[in-house]
């Protein structure tokens, strides 16, 4: 499709980066409600981006990630520090561990070692379900995959071993209740 105003070709890109945006919208709404109800203060961490502008026009020519971000969200719940990452998959039967970047896992691990509560919110989009995967659970699967074991966590395992996030406290997704916070 051509942008007639600028005379340039516009392309449609399908990005995996925005796959979890529906999930993040639910989480952002929950975080706003938690703040208003004085339950928690949880913020979305911005991704550090650097820009290069055209000196003549002042327009952005290119942009790139300045450094790797840590996790999506961090905050405090009743004096307890929390950090978590949101992941969404279209897979019906499993959650691929390669959806988690090494630096994200390391941040969650270090946060856990400092006595903070760290976890993943995992959305199975095909089932319209969200689960809490606590760091201790993630760590077991992570180590197993690094030793040549499974590279994904079965959906059935989530059903049997993880808390499902559901409505509560006037929210469509009360993930803090599912996390036991």
Short mmCIF file of the C-alpha atoms (twelve columns), coordinates in Angstrom:
data_MODEL
# 
_entry.id   MODEL 
# 
loop_
_atom_site.group_PDB 
_atom_site.id 
_atom_site.type_symbol 
_atom_site.label_atom_id 
_atom_site.label_alt_id 
_atom_site.label_comp_id 
_atom_site.label_asym_id 
_atom_site.label_seq_id 
_atom_site.Cartn_x 
_atom_site.Cartn_y 
_atom_site.Cartn_z 
_atom_site.pdbx_PDB_model_num 
ATOM 1   C CA . UNK A 1   0.000   0.000   0.000  1 
ATOM 2   C CA . UNK A 2   1.408   3.434   -0.900 1 
ATOM 3   C CA . UNK A 3   1.339   6.423   1.391  1 
ATOM 4   C CA . UNK A 4   0.390   9.081   -1.172 1 
ATOM 5   C CA . UNK A 5   1.373   11.994  1.021  1 
ATOM 6   C CA . UNK A 6   4.988   10.855  1.309  1 
ATOM 7   C CA . UNK A 7   5.162   8.699   -1.814 1 
ATOM 8   C CA . UNK A 8   6.643   5.791   0.103  1 
ATOM 9   C CA . UNK A 9   5.665   2.168   0.273  1 
ATOM 10  C CA . UNK A 10  3.975   1.103   3.501  1 
ATOM 11  C CA . UNK A 11  4.328   -2.530  4.515  1 
ATOM 12  C CA . UNK A 12  2.234   -4.566  6.867  1 
ATOM 13  C CA . UNK A 13  4.287   -6.306  9.494  1 
ATOM 14  C CA . UNK A 14  3.044   -9.027  11.778 1 
ATOM 15  C CA . UNK A 15  5.094   -8.812  14.931 1 
ATOM 16  C CA . UNK A 16  5.433   -11.317 17.737 1 
ATOM 17  C CA . UNK A 17  6.409   -8.394  19.969 1 
ATOM 18  C CA . UNK A 18  2.773   -7.270  20.235 1 
ATOM 19  C CA . UNK A 19  1.312   -10.748 20.695 1 
ATOM 20  C CA . UNK A 20  0.817   -10.278 24.443 1 
ATOM 21  C CA . UNK A 21  -0.660  -6.779  24.241 1 
ATOM 22  C CA . UNK A 22  -4.172  -8.035  25.008 1 
ATOM 23  C CA . UNK A 23  -2.821  -9.685  28.138 1 
ATOM 24  C CA . UNK A 24  -0.893  -6.550  29.079 1 
ATOM 25  C CA . UNK A 25  -4.041  -4.450  28.686 1 
ATOM 26  C CA . UNK A 26  -5.785  -6.668  31.264 1 
ATOM 27  C CA . UNK A 27  -2.785  -6.402  33.582 1 
ATOM 28  C CA . UNK A 28  -2.555  -2.619  33.187 1 
ATOM 29  C CA . UNK A 29  -6.259  -2.300  34.040 1 
ATOM 30  C CA . UNK A 30  -5.791  -4.530  37.087 1 
ATOM 31  C CA . UNK A 31  -2.766  -2.495  38.192 1 
ATOM 32  C CA . UNK A 32  -4.764  0.735   37.970 1 
ATOM 33  C CA . UNK A 33  -7.533  -0.809  40.079 1 
ATOM 34  C CA . UNK A 34  -5.024  -2.201  42.604 1 
ATOM 35  C CA . UNK A 35  -3.555  1.294   42.981 1 
ATOM 36  C CA . UNK A 36  -6.954  2.967   43.396 1 
ATOM 37  C CA . UNK A 37  -7.984  0.371   45.981 1 
ATOM 38  C CA . UNK A 38  -4.594  0.722   47.747 1 
ATOM 39  C CA . UNK A 39  -3.903  -2.991  47.301 1 
ATOM 40  C CA . UNK A 40  -0.636  -2.633  45.388 1 
ATOM 41  C CA . UNK A 41  1.581   -0.272  43.429 1 
ATOM 42  C CA . UNK A 42  2.774   -2.031  40.281 1 
ATOM 43  C CA . UNK A 43  4.233   -0.311  37.224 1 
ATOM 44  C CA . UNK A 44  5.035   -1.344  33.681 1 
ATOM 45  C CA . UNK A 45  8.726   -0.951  33.065 1 
ATOM 46  C CA . UNK A 46  9.448   1.024   29.891 1 
ATOM 47  C CA . UNK A 47  11.846  -0.468  27.359 1 
ATOM 48  C CA . UNK A 48  14.888  1.813   26.923 1 
ATOM 49  C CA . UNK A 49  14.880  3.039   23.307 1 
ATOM 50  C CA . UNK A 50  17.421  5.284   21.591 1 
ATOM 51  C CA . UNK A 51  16.576  7.433   18.555 1 
ATOM 52  C CA . UNK A 52  18.540  8.955   15.685 1 
ATOM 53  C CA . UNK A 53  16.925  11.993  14.100 1 
ATOM 54  C CA . UNK A 54  17.414  13.694  10.779 1 
ATOM 55  C CA . UNK A 55  19.207  16.957  11.583 1 
ATOM 56  C CA . UNK A 56  17.504  18.759  8.730  1 
ATOM 57  C CA . UNK A 57  13.888  17.735  9.409  1 
ATOM 58  C CA . UNK A 58  14.057  16.743  13.066 1 
ATOM 59  C CA . UNK A 59  12.200  13.515  12.275 1 
ATOM 60  C CA . UNK A 60  13.192  10.161  13.667 1 
ATOM 61  C CA . UNK A 61  15.256  8.228   11.111 1 
ATOM 62  C CA . UNK A 62  15.800  5.090   13.131 1 
ATOM 63  C CA . UNK A 63  15.269  3.701   16.592 1 
ATOM 64  C CA . UNK A 64  16.711  0.756   18.480 1 
ATOM 65  C CA . UNK A 65  16.643  -0.820  21.901 1 
ATOM 66  C CA . UNK A 66  19.379  0.803   23.956 1 
ATOM 67  C CA . UNK A 67  19.806  -2.247  26.176 1 
ATOM 68  C CA . UNK A 68  17.898  -5.346  27.138 1 
ATOM 69  C CA . UNK A 69  15.019  -4.650  29.439 1 
ATOM 70  C CA . UNK A 70  14.503  -6.680  32.591 1 
ATOM 71  C CA . UNK A 71  10.867  -7.759  33.062 1 
ATOM 72  C CA . UNK A 72  7.507   -6.239  32.169 1 
ATOM 73  C CA . UNK A 73  6.300   -5.263  35.649 1 
ATOM 74  C CA . UNK A 74  7.640   -4.541  39.104 1 
ATOM 75  C CA . UNK A 75  6.161   -3.102  42.269 1 
ATOM 76  C CA . UNK A 76  5.119   -3.705  45.841 1 
ATOM 77  C CA . UNK A 77  2.147   -5.497  47.417 1 
ATOM 78  C CA . UNK A 78  1.609   -5.013  51.168 1 
ATOM 79  C CA . UNK A 79  5.330   -4.405  51.642 1 
ATOM 80  C CA . UNK A 80  6.362   -7.369  49.483 1 
ATOM 81  C CA . UNK A 81  8.409   -6.584  46.339 1 
ATOM 82  C CA . UNK A 82  7.132   -8.273  43.160 1 
ATOM 83  C CA . UNK A 83  8.507   -8.608  39.633 1 
ATOM 84  C CA . UNK A 84  6.932   -10.506 36.774 1 
ATOM 85  C CA . UNK A 85  6.891   -11.021 33.059 1 
ATOM 86  C CA . UNK A 86  3.794   -11.503 30.870 1 
ATOM 87  C CA . UNK A 87  3.897   -14.123 28.137 1 
ATOM 88  C CA . UNK A 88  1.231   -15.186 25.691 1 
ATOM 89  C CA . UNK A 89  1.194   -18.227 23.453 1 
ATOM 90  C CA . UNK A 90  -1.129  -19.385 20.706 1 
ATOM 91  C CA . UNK A 91  -0.030  -22.965 21.304 1 
ATOM 92  C CA . UNK A 92  -2.911  -25.095 22.562 1 
ATOM 93  C CA . UNK A 93  -0.942  -27.867 24.230 1 
ATOM 94  C CA . UNK A 94  2.270   -26.292 25.553 1 
ATOM 95  C CA . UNK A 95  4.169   -23.160 26.559 1 
ATOM 96  C CA . UNK A 96  7.547   -22.965 24.757 1 
ATOM 97  C CA . UNK A 97  10.356  -21.998 27.142 1 
ATOM 98  C CA . UNK A 98  12.113  -20.150 24.319 1 
ATOM 99  C CA . UNK A 99  9.430   -17.465 24.804 1 
ATOM 100 C CA . UNK A 100 11.492  -16.424 27.832 1 
ATOM 101 C CA . UNK A 101 14.720  -14.547 27.151 1 
ATOM 102 C CA . UNK A 102 17.796  -15.534 29.150 1 
ATOM 103 C CA . UNK A 103 18.099  -12.043 30.694 1 
ATOM 104 C CA . UNK A 104 14.443  -12.169 31.798 1 
ATOM 105 C CA . UNK A 105 14.979  -15.496 33.529 1 
ATOM 106 C CA . UNK A 106 18.143  -14.164 35.209 1 
ATOM 107 C CA . UNK A 107 16.342  -11.058 36.471 1 
ATOM 108 C CA . UNK A 108 13.516  -13.144 37.942 1 
ATOM 109 C CA . UNK A 109 16.090  -15.468 39.532 1 
ATOM 110 C CA . UNK A 110 18.068  -12.608 41.095 1 
ATOM 111 C CA . UNK A 111 14.854  -10.961 42.303 1 
ATOM 112 C CA . UNK A 112 13.823  -14.261 43.900 1 
ATOM 113 C CA . UNK A 113 17.239  -14.601 45.581 1 
ATOM 114 C CA . UNK A 114 16.705  -11.147 47.124 1 
ATOM 115 C CA . UNK A 115 13.500  -12.481 48.755 1 
ATOM 116 C CA . UNK A 116 11.188  -10.808 46.264 1 
ATOM 117 C CA . UNK A 117 8.217   -12.592 44.690 1 
ATOM 118 C CA . UNK A 118 8.859   -13.289 41.014 1 
ATOM 119 C CA . UNK A 119 6.672   -15.126 38.532 1 
ATOM 120 C CA . UNK A 120 5.385   -15.348 34.982 1 
ATOM 121 C CA . UNK A 121 1.843   -14.657 33.891 1 
ATOM 122 C CA . UNK A 122 1.278   -17.127 31.058 1 
ATOM 123 C CA . UNK A 123 -1.687  -16.688 28.750 1 
ATOM 124 C CA . UNK A 124 -2.910  -19.583 26.641 1 
ATOM 125 C CA . UNK A 125 -4.737  -17.476 24.056 1 
ATOM 126 C CA . UNK A 126 -6.425  -20.477 22.421 1 
ATOM 127 C CA . UNK A 127 -8.036  -21.390 25.759 1 
ATOM 128 C CA . UNK A 128 -8.497  -17.795 26.950 1 
ATOM 129 C CA . UNK A 129 -6.795  -18.711 30.226 1 
ATOM 130 C CA . UNK A 130 -4.041  -17.057 32.253 1 
ATOM 131 C CA . UNK A 131 -1.896  -18.918 34.778 1 
ATOM 132 C CA . UNK A 132 0.645   -17.905 37.428 1 
ATOM 133 C CA . UNK A 133 3.941   -19.747 36.994 1 
ATOM 134 C CA . UNK A 134 5.922   -19.128 40.178 1 
ATOM 135 C CA . UNK A 135 9.661   -18.725 39.846 1 
ATOM 136 C CA . UNK A 136 10.381  -21.984 41.689 1 
ATOM 137 C CA . UNK A 137 8.267   -23.844 39.121 1 
ATOM 138 C CA . UNK A 138 9.880   -22.017 36.209 1 
ATOM 139 C CA . UNK A 139 13.338  -22.796 37.592 1 
ATOM 140 C CA . UNK A 140 12.683  -26.552 37.567 1 
ATOM 141 C CA . UNK A 141 11.548  -26.496 33.936 1 
ATOM 142 C CA . UNK A 142 14.386  -24.136 32.953 1 
ATOM 143 C CA . UNK A 143 17.071  -26.427 34.418 1 
ATOM 144 C CA . UNK A 144 15.495  -29.500 32.865 1 
ATOM 145 C CA . UNK A 145 15.455  -27.856 29.413 1 
ATOM 146 C CA . UNK A 146 19.120  -26.817 29.793 1 
ATOM 147 C CA . UNK A 147 20.055  -30.427 30.593 1 
ATOM 148 C CA . UNK A 148 18.494  -31.636 27.346 1 
ATOM 149 C CA . UNK A 149 14.969  -32.224 28.682 1 
ATOM 150 C CA . UNK A 150 11.666  -30.772 27.516 1 
ATOM 151 C CA . UNK A 151 11.805  -27.359 25.873 1 
ATOM 152 C CA . UNK A 152 8.193   -26.573 26.730 1 
ATOM 153 C CA . UNK A 153 5.742   -26.902 29.600 1 
ATOM 154 C CA . UNK A 154 2.577   -28.893 28.825 1 
ATOM 155 C CA . UNK A 155 -0.742  -27.063 29.079 1 
ATOM 156 C CA . UNK A 156 -2.061  -29.953 31.163 1 
ATOM 157 C CA . UNK A 157 0.760   -29.355 33.676 1 
ATOM 158 C CA . UNK A 158 -0.378  -25.729 34.050 1 
ATOM 159 C CA . UNK A 159 -3.926  -26.929 34.686 1 
ATOM 160 C CA . UNK A 160 -2.755  -29.337 37.393 1 
ATOM 161 C CA . UNK A 161 0.023   -27.314 39.070 1 
ATOM 162 C CA . UNK A 162 -0.580  -23.589 38.586 1 
ATOM 163 C CA . UNK A 163 -3.214  -21.171 39.813 1 
ATOM 164 C CA . UNK A 164 -5.535  -19.908 37.109 1 
ATOM 165 C CA . UNK A 165 -6.170  -16.165 37.155 1 
ATOM 166 C CA . UNK A 166 -9.832  -15.356 37.288 1 
ATOM 167 C CA . UNK A 167 -12.107 -12.488 38.173 1 
ATOM 168 C CA . UNK A 168 -12.170 -11.041 41.649 1 
ATOM 169 C CA . UNK A 169 -12.188 -7.752  43.585 1 
ATOM 170 C CA . UNK A 170 -14.180 -6.227  40.738 1 
ATOM 171 C CA . UNK A 171 -11.514 -7.112  38.140 1 
ATOM 172 C CA . UNK A 172 -11.744 -9.364  35.112 1 
ATOM 173 C CA . UNK A 173 -8.239  -10.687 35.925 1 
ATOM 174 C CA . UNK A 174 -7.237  -10.588 39.601 1 
ATOM 175 C CA . UNK A 175 -3.754  -12.002 39.151 1 
ATOM 176 C CA . UNK A 176 -2.553  -10.985 42.634 1 
ATOM 177 C CA . UNK A 177 -5.168  -13.253 44.230 1 
ATOM 178 C CA . UNK A 178 -3.966  -16.135 42.057 1 
ATOM 179 C CA . UNK A 179 -0.381  -15.341 43.118 1 
ATOM 180 C CA . UNK A 180 -1.443  -15.494 46.759 1 
ATOM 181 C CA . UNK A 181 -0.770  -11.804 47.361 1 
# 
